[in-house]
Amino acid sequence: MSFLDELSADLEQRRERHLLRAIHPSDWVRGPQIGWKGRTLVNLCHNDYLGLSREPMVIEAACAAAREWGTGSAASRLITGSPRIVAQLEEEIAAFKRADAALAFPTGYQASLGVLGTLPTREDAIWLDRLAHSCLVDGARLSSARIRVFPHNDVGRLEELIAREPCAGRHWIVADGVTSMDGDIAPLPQLLEIAGRHDAIVVIDDAHGTGVVGPTGRGTAELHGIDPRTHRDRLITISTLSKALGAQGGVVTGASIVREALVNRARSQIYTTGLAPTSAAAALAAITLLRDEPHRVQQLNHRARITRGKLNEAGLDTMGSQTAIIPIRMQSEAQALEASRKLEEYGLLVLAIRPPTVPRGTSRLRLTVNMLLSEDELANAIGTIKMVCAGGG
């Protein structure tokens, strides 16, 4: 069988198992609405939780940066230097996350590769939460460390496993602050306690926590009442600029020496074009808005609580969600696809999430509550979802 025939056979198998993926171009975005396959749908699956990508102040900041710096960075930051707007962003986000220092990457994925592919050594062991995002898994695979997996958010089992498998170097405990497909929250205080007892480093991916959880949106540490500066020797946080902050890029926050090490050693920082000034400016404006108007975060989480409550009352399984990410568990891949198709007929874009993105047997719809929706639009969407998923509409 030729190489192309092998690819074709694999894709056909995916189609038969209801696991085939495709990229559908969107025609436009206006507030909560999206142009999709020639229709106007209400978008309920994006990660622009606070709607900041559509905020006039954020858009104008990006436009002003483009006029001053151009649309791209043109080279690695170590080759042509870095636009001052990027350094300003790093200072502001370090302060926002209450960390000593920050380092920006072009994407959150590259930030994860940079931390885990660079800092653990071959004498170390990396302990991945079973539901850790693929960027964390891939980053761990780039390292020379031994990789192990522990049950999702099961701190008791994690400590048992660490005690059972000592290593010559250091342990690394890696988890998402907010799990991207389940919407639940990592037990960060307990992870840090385990780290203290076993000379471990905790790496938290706060992609879906920054701007979403905590009284002022500073993320998982703030939600748990933890000041990252008091744990600078144990805690490294990876965030994205691409979700609640409405921009593009990733950032690592932690001790100043961690930033310096990544500048000198992280291949995903050294051998890539730097973060675009437009993205840095947009994120900087978003952080300013978030700092000055924390009520946006509180309103988002109020809406999420109402939505979860109404879906649970209808008998739908939201899988323990605690945040604006609300999964609705389906019985099969086929059922998830069919529910998504029906919702599209009713004018809602809620895509089906299937393996390998989620474990087998846990296919779902993934709904994200956001502030672009009016209260009436959200209420109507909840009613439609209940009708389709609980009532068989």
C-alpha positions in Angstrom: 0.0 0.0 0.0 1.4 3.4 -1.0 1.9 6.2 1.5 -1.1 8.2 0.2 -3.3 5.0 0.3 -2.3 4.5 4.0 -3.4 8.1 4.8 -6.7 7.5 2.9 -7.4 4.3 4.8 -6.7 5.9 8.1 -9.1 8.8 7.3 -11.8 6.4 6.3 -11.4 4.5 9.5 -11.8 7.8 11.4 -14.9 8.6 9.4 -16.5 5.2 10.2 -15.8 5.7 13.9 -17.3 9.3 13.9 -13.8 10.7 14.7 -13.0 12.5 11.4 -12.2 16.2 11.8 -12.5 19.0 9.3 -11.7 22.8 9.2 -14.7 24.9 8.4 -14.0 28.5 7.4 -16.0 31.1 9.2 -17.1 34.1 7.1 -17.2 36.8 9.8 -17.6 37.5 13.5 -19.9 40.2 14.9 -20.3 40.1 18.7 -21.7 36.7 19.6 -22.6 35.9 16.1 -20.5 34.1 13.5 -20.9 33.5 9.8 -20.8 29.7 9.4 -21.5 27.7 6.2 -23.5 30.5 4.8 -25.6 31.0 7.9 -25.6 33.2 11.0 -25.1 31.3 14.2 -24.6 32.2 17.8 -21.1 31.1 18.8 -21.1 29.1 22.0 -17.8 27.3 21.7 -15.1 30.0 21.6 -12.7 30.9 24.4 -13.1 34.7 24.2 -14.7 34.5 27.6 -14.9 38.2 28.4 -15.4 39.3 24.8 -12.2 41.4 25.0 -11.2 40.6 21.4 -14.1 42.7 20.3 -13.5 45.5 22.8 -12.9 48.8 21.0 -10.0 49.7 23.4 -8.3 46.4 22.7 -8.7 46.7 19.0 -7.4 50.2 18.8 -4.4 49.3 20.9 -3.6 46.6 18.3 -4.1 49.0 15.4 -1.9 51.7 17.0 0.9 49.1 17.6 0.7 48.0 13.9 1.1 51.6 12.8 4.1 52.1 15.0 5.8 48.7 14.8 4.3 47.0 11.8 2.3 43.8 11.8 5.0 41.3 12.8 8.2 41.0 14.7 10.2 39.8 11.7 12.8 37.7 13.6 13.7 36.1 16.9 13.9 38.4 19.8 17.5 37.5 20.2 18.3 38.6 16.7 16.7 42.0 16.3 15.7 42.8 19.8 12.2 43.0 21.0 9.6 45.8 20.7 9.3 47.7 23.9 5.6 47.0 23.9 6.4 43.3 24.5 8.7 44.1 27.4 6.0 46.4 28.8 3.5 43.5 28.5 5.8 41.2 30.4 6.2 43.7 33.2 2.4 44.2 33.5 1.5 40.5 33.3 4.1 39.6 35.9 2.5 42.2 38.2 -1.0 41.0 37.3 -0.1 37.4 38.1 1.8 38.5 41.2 5.1 36.9 40.0 8.7 38.1 39.9 9.0 38.0 36.1 7.3 36.9 32.9 8.5 35.8 29.4 6.2 36.1 26.4 6.1 33.4 23.6 4.3 33.6 20.2 1.8 31.0 21.4 0.8 29.2 24.7 1.7 25.9 23.1 5.3 27.2 22.6 5.4 28.4 26.2 4.5 24.9 27.4 7.1 23.3 25.1 9.7 25.9 26.4 9.1 25.1 30.1 8.8 21.4 30.0 11.2 20.7 27.1 13.9 22.8 28.7 13.9 22.8 32.5 13.5 19.1 33.6 16.7 17.0 33.4 17.2 13.3 32.6 17.5 12.6 36.4 14.0 14.1 36.9 10.5 12.7 36.8 7.5 14.5 35.3 4.1 13.6 36.8 1.3 14.6 34.3 -2.3 14.8 35.3 -4.2 12.3 33.2 -6.2 15.1 31.6 -3.3 17.4 31.0 -3.5 19.4 27.8 -1.6 18.1 24.8 0.8 21.0 24.9 1.9 19.8 28.3 2.2 16.2 27.2 4.3 17.2 24.1 6.5 19.5 26.3 7.2 16.6 28.6 8.0 14.3 25.7 10.6 16.8 24.5 12.4 16.6 27.8 14.8 13.8 28.8 13.0 13.2 32.1 11.0 10.1 33.0 7.3 10.6 32.4 4.5 9.3 34.6 0.8 9.9 34.8 -1.5 10.3 37.8 -5.3 10.1 38.0 -7.0 13.5 37.3 -6.8 15.8 40.4 -6.2 12.8 42.7 -3.6 14.2 45.1 -3.6 11.2 47.4 -2.8 8.9 44.6 -0.2 11.3 43.2 1.7 11.3 46.5 1.6 7.6 46.7 3.1 7.3 43.3 5.8 9.8 43.9 6.8 8.1 47.2 6.9 4.7 45.3 9.1 6.0 42.5 11.9 8.1 43.8 14.2 9.7 41.3 17.8 10.8 41.3 16.8 14.4 40.5 13.6 16.4 41.0 9.9 15.7 40.6 7.8 17.9 38.4 4.0 18.0 39.0 2.1 19.2 35.9 -1.6 20.0 35.6 -4.0 22.5 34.0 -5.4 25.1 36.4 -8.8 24.8 34.7 -9.1 21.6 32.6 -9.9 22.7 29.1 -12.5 20.1 28.3 -14.0 19.5 31.7 -14.0 22.9 33.3 -13.0 21.8 36.8 -10.1 23.3 38.8 -6.8 21.9 40.0 -6.3 21.4 43.8 -3.3 23.8 43.7 -2.8 24.1 47.5 -2.5 20.3 47.9 -0.2 20.1 44.9 2.1 22.7 46.5 2.1 20.8 49.8 3.1 17.6 48.0 5.8 19.6 46.2 7.2 20.8 49.5 7.4 17.3 50.9 9.1 15.8 47.9 11.3 18.6 46.6 9.1 19.0 43.5 8.2 21.8 41.1 4.6 22.5 40.2 3.8 23.7 36.7 0.3 25.0 36.2 -1.2 25.7 32.8 -3.5 28.6 33.5 -4.7 29.0 29.9 -8.4 28.7 30.9 -7.9 30.2 34.4 -6.3 33.6 33.6 -9.1 36.2 33.2 -11.7 33.6 34.3 -11.2 32.4 37.9 -10.3 34.2 41.0 -12.0 37.3 42.3 -10.2 39.6 39.9 -9.3 37.0 37.2 -5.7 36.5 38.1 -6.2 32.7 37.8 -6.0 29.5 39.8 -3.5 30.8 42.4 -5.7 33.7 43.3 -8.8 31.5 43.4 -7.1 29.4 46.1 -5.7 32.5 48.0 -2.1 31.7 47.0 0.5 34.4 46.4 2.8 33.0 43.7 5.7 35.0 45.1 5.7 33.0 48.3 6.1 29.9 46.2 8.6 31.2 43.6 10.9 28.2 44.3 8.1 25.7 43.7 5.6 27.2 41.2 5.8 28.1 37.5 2.6 29.2 35.7 1.9 29.1 32.0 -0.8 31.4 30.7 -2.2 32.3 27.3 -3.0 35.7 25.8 -5.3 34.0 23.3 -8.4 33.2 25.4 -9.9 35.6 28.1 -7.4 38.3 27.1 -8.6 38.3 23.6 -5.2 38.5 21.9 -2.6 35.9 20.8 0.4 34.4 22.5 1.6 32.7 25.6 3.5 33.8 28.7 5.4 32.1 31.5 5.4 33.6 35.0 7.6 32.7 38.0 11.0 33.5 39.5 13.3 35.9 37.6 15.9 33.1 37.3 13.4 30.9 35.5 12.8 33.7 32.9 16.6 34.0 32.4 17.0 30.3 32.0 14.2 30.1 29.4 15.7 33.1 27.4 19.0 31.2 27.2 17.8 27.6 26.8 14.2 27.3 25.5 14.3 26.4 21.8 10.7 27.5 21.3 11.8 31.0 22.4 15.2 31.2 20.8 14.4 29.7 17.3 11.1 31.4 16.5 9.9 34.9 15.5 8.9 36.9 18.6 5.4 37.8 19.7 3.9 40.3 17.3 3.6 43.9 18.7 -0.1 44.0 17.7 -0.8 40.9 20.0 1.3 42.4 22.8 -0.5 45.7 22.6 -3.9 44.0 22.5 -3.1 41.9 25.5 -1.7 44.8 27.4 -5.0 46.8 26.9 -7.0 43.7 27.9 -5.0 43.4 31.2 -5.6 47.1 31.9 -9.4 46.6 31.4 -9.4 43.5 33.6 -7.4 45.2 36.3 -9.7 48.3 36.3 -13.0 46.4 35.8 -12.8 43.1 37.7 -16.6 42.9 37.8 -16.4 41.5 34.3 -15.0 38.3 35.8 -17.6 38.2 38.5 -20.4 38.6 35.9 -18.9 35.8 33.8 -18.9 33.4 36.6 -22.4 34.3 37.7 -23.6 33.5 34.3 -21.7 30.2 34.3 -23.3 29.2 37.6 -26.8 29.9 36.3 -26.1 28.0 33.1 -24.7 24.9 34.9 -27.7 25.0 37.3 -30.3 25.0 34.6 -28.6 22.3 32.6 -28.2 20.1 35.6 -31.9 20.7 36.5 -32.8 19.3 33.1 -30.9 16.1 33.9 -27.8 16.9 31.7 -24.4 15.7 32.9 -22.0 18.7 33.1 -19.2 16.5 34.4 -18.3 18.4 37.5 -17.6 21.7 35.7 -16.8 24.6 38.0 -16.1 27.3 35.4 -17.3 28.9 32.2 -16.3 25.7 30.4 -19.4 23.5 30.6 -19.3 20.0 28.9 -22.5 18.1 28.3 -21.7 14.4 28.3 -23.1 12.3 25.4 -23.5 8.5 25.2 -21.4 8.2 22.0 -19.4 10.0 19.4 -22.3 9.6 17.0 -24.8 11.1 19.5 -22.5 14.1 20.2 -22.2 14.8 16.4 -26.0 14.5 16.0 -26.7 16.9 18.9 -24.2 19.4 17.5 -25.9 19.1 14.1 -29.3 19.7 15.6 -28.1 22.7 17.5 -26.7 24.1 14.3 -30.1 23.8 12.7 -31.5 25.9 15.6 -28.8 28.5 15.1 -26.3 27.6 17.7 -22.6 26.7 17.2 -21.7 24.1 19.8 -19.2 21.6 18.5 -18.8 17.9 19.5 -15.6 17.0 21.3 -14.5 13.4 20.7 -11.4 11.2 21.2 -8.5 11.6 21.2 -9.1 15.1 22.5 -11.1 13.5 25.4 -10.9 9.9 26.8 -12.9 7.2 25.1 -16.5 7.0 26.3 -16.6 10.7 27.3 -17.6 12.4 24.0 -19.4 15.6 24.7 -20.6 19.0 23.6 -18.4 21.7 24.9 -20.3 24.9 25.8 -18.4 28.1 26.8 -20.3 30.9 28.5 -19.1 34.3 27.5 -19.8 38.0 27.9 -20.5 38.7 24.3 -23.9 37.1 24.7 -26.8 39.2 26.1 -28.7 37.7 29.0 -31.7 37.0 26.7 -29.4 35.3 24.1 -27.9 33.1 26.8 -31.3 32.2 28.2 -32.6 31.3 24.7 -29.5 29.2 24.0 -29.9 27.3 27.3 -33.5 26.6 26.4 -32.5 25.2 23.0 -29.7 23.1 24.4 -32.1 21.6 27.0 -34.7 20.8 24.3 -32.1 19.1 22.0 -30.1 17.3 24.6 -32.6 16.5 27.2 -35.9 16.5 25.3 -34.7 14.9 22.0 -35.7 18.0 20.0 
